[in-house]
Amino acid sequence: MHRIHLEQDIQPLSTFRSKISYFFNKVKKTKRPLIITQNGKSSAILLDVAEYQSLIDKIEILEDIKIAEEQISSGKGISHSKVKKMFIKRT
């Protein structure tokens, strides 16, 4: 995900409402999220769909890694040589 530009990517809800098309296009173009504030506090984030999907994909990979690490720690892992033999048998 692209870094947020604090002076450009944080907008109050009133400004967002009045320029919604502009902000949608800006998020699509820059791939940076837009933080929308309400009563001076962060309230919502507008995120490009492709950037959102990328975040979800990364989270799923990290979850898979965590599960794999837990399995290895509990002795449920498979050695490299055993995996290699399994793949050689498949071909």
N, C-alpha and C positions, 0 to 999 in steps of 0.2 A: 504494500500500500504506500502511496506517496505521502510525504510529510505534509502536515497541516501548516498553512501559512496563517499565523494567528491574526494578522491584520486584515486578511481577506476571507478566511474560512470560518469565522464565527459571526453569526448574524442573529439579531433579534427576530422573534416571530413576526412582528409587524412588518419589518423590511422583507422578510421571506415571503409573506403573503402578497405584498405589493409587486414583487418581482419574481414570482415563482418560476416562470418559464426561463428567465435569465439564469436563475440558480440551477435549474435542472440541466440546462445546456452547459453551464460552467462545470458542474460535477462530471458530466459525461466527457467534456473536453480535457479537463485537467487530471481526472481520475483521483482527485483529492476529495475527502469527505467534507461535508458542510455541517458544522455544529450549529444547531438552532437553539437559541436561548429564550426562556420565558421568565419574566420577572427577574432578570439578571442572572439566572442560573441555567446551566446546560439542561436541555430538555429532550432533544432528539438529534439524530444524526442522519443526514441524507447521504447515501453511498451509491456509487455506480454499481450496476448489477454485476459486471464482470469482476470488479474489485471485491464485491461481496462473495461471489462464488470462489474466488481465489482464497479468501480468508477461510471459508468453510472447508475447502480442500486441504489447506494447511493444518487446520484444527484436526481433521480426520486423520491425517498422516501422523501428527503428534500423538493422538490417542492410540493409534496402532503401535507406535514406538513404545509408548508407556506400557501397553499390554504385553508387548514382546519382552520388554525389560523385566516385567513382573514374572512372566513365564520362565525366563532364563534364571532369575533369582530363585525361583521355587523348584528348579531342576527339571523343568518341562521343555527345555531347549533341545535342539538337535545340533549335533556337531557339524562343522563344515564338511568334513570328509563323508559323513553319512548323507548329507544333502547332495553332495557331488555325485555319489554313487546312485542316488535315487534319480537324478536328472540323466545320468548316463544310461540307465536302464530304460528310460522313456524314449530315447532316440534310437 
